């Protein structure tokens, strides 16, 4: 049986966080009443003229520089002609053969191009499927029409769905850190298409590719790519050929359906947009974009690893910028325990606040650093520290004061010894099991001690004392 190698490239559409649309002064909106943010320009009335959004160009330059691209000294917009009800002009203003940025790299994946364009309107289909196929009717919301987009196209450097999803997450974190987009996939601010082909392992020639459109989560991206790889393998195993087409992946059923045959560039009849002048970024524009770039997640992860953090921990802090900011602020307050502080940030803190921003809680970074230091110095047991953390998140304050006011200070040696002795006396069945070699029974004694001390004891210390009392 022939072994096949997947070859994958992805195309990412990013809605830019400008105040107004790409070629008119309508404000951007999401979730507002349909067709309330429109004007003659974005509705393509006769005689109107587009004007390029300067801030969108600035964001495009920032993205190009962040990805290490070459900035074109001169680039132009084209008309991409197609008829579809979500495009009132019957064409899209986009960039074709002279994009704003080319080349570049993010991680191990090469970037082919970065270009600017406008988004289409939103179609809403009436029917059980929510898709155009089988719908009774469709309506159009033009609020989204004309939203500034950056399209980022990779080279076909990815070899698995997991690699594609990991690259997508890195790119999403990078763009979010830059502030050029909220990259919210649920709201469509970031949409991913995947170009997928397979070839016999060891060959260098590419197979025929298909395109999966508009994946709205990285989990669905992985599942869609895996489904398409499996489909292509079945087609070739049956002696048939892969057809170049655009596909839709249904995450509920796991099925793939054909949307249309894949268009070639000549199908769109590209020609230069006559109503827009060429873009020629000046040195000042490029320098402004360069200065606006923050430290990017990949660089931040490398720097955090130098503190002794594991690669995975550093990556988590770098990918969630708000979490990394909080960690570094806490580290600046007390830098003696960088690894322990990182573990508390990505484990205990995130367990308490979920996907929220710690800056939106009452917890101050120095307070977290102080609490972690008190755990490290055995001034408070880790179990009691969780209760202290919950109070700090909800109410703020100083951890030492919370510990004192709530009686959560670490149990002293004499107190702990007395509690252990009582637990042994009250749990003779567990004692007999431990003496018989059933060491899992020690958990019952540890639990009894922890309950009586209300979490003020360290579990490891309790277990050590129990073993001492029972003769090892």
C-alpha angles and dihedrals in degrees: 000000000000115000112221132204119213118229114199136180125174136211118206125198113202123191107219120230096235121140095238139030127279099262106011140042098254111128118243117249142179127199095002127129110299118264096007096117101057139111138178091275099055090038090053099235114180117275099017122133127213122227120201116245106240094203090055089055089049091053090047090054091048091053092047092051092045090055093046093246128159111251113227112237087216129016133169141204123241136198111246102201123213135130117237130135093243091065112061093188091054086233137066123228104232141137120264125168098002107047124180094249136019136183122011135125142238114198108318095336122095120223116227100190146337117208141168127239143144128265124240126238123271121260118209114199121205110221143077094277096050087221131105093251107087095004119139094216142345133220130196130228109199096189090099094044109113097017109153113256135187115202116204116195122192130205114252092267100129121098105184141028090247091057090049093051092046091051090048092053092049091050091047091051090047094051093044091051090052092052094227093123140002086233090209105169093191090061094041097251088129121032126178130206121188127209108207133187136152132214135181109279111265096026122115101201116097123242125225109290131219127198127231109204133218106350104189099197135031091235090057089045090058093046093046094050092047090050092050093047089052091048093051091049090053092048093052092043088057090054094251130124131247114250119215105241146134116257138195120217116209107208092196096057098021089230130139122218130184116247100180143324110280112266123226123219092260090058089068094051093221117204132163115279103250095200097059128068120227118271115241110176112215125220088254092054092049092046091050089053092047093050091049093059115106125204103292125229096252092053092043092053091053091050093048091051087059087065089064097263119143117255091249094050092047090048093052092051092046095047093050098053095186090054092048091049091052092047093051092048089052091046090053089056094050119004099176097098108036097155096043090046091050091051091051090048097051097035116028097025096046090044087059100043103025112200092346127118112257088215087068091062130075091250114112119209094238089053091056090047091050092049092050090048090052090053090049091049090047093241089129132020117247092240092054090044089064089061090047090051092053090053092048091050093050101035109012121216137120118317094221091055092047090050092050097044093049097040093242097138116133114278111254122240094255094047092046092049091053092049091049091051091052092048090052092048093048097045106050093148090060090045092055091050091051091050089050089058098261095131095175087074090072087079091073091057093045090050092051091052093047091051094050093047090044091232095309093123131075112245093220092051091049091051091049092052092048091053091048091051091049094048101262 
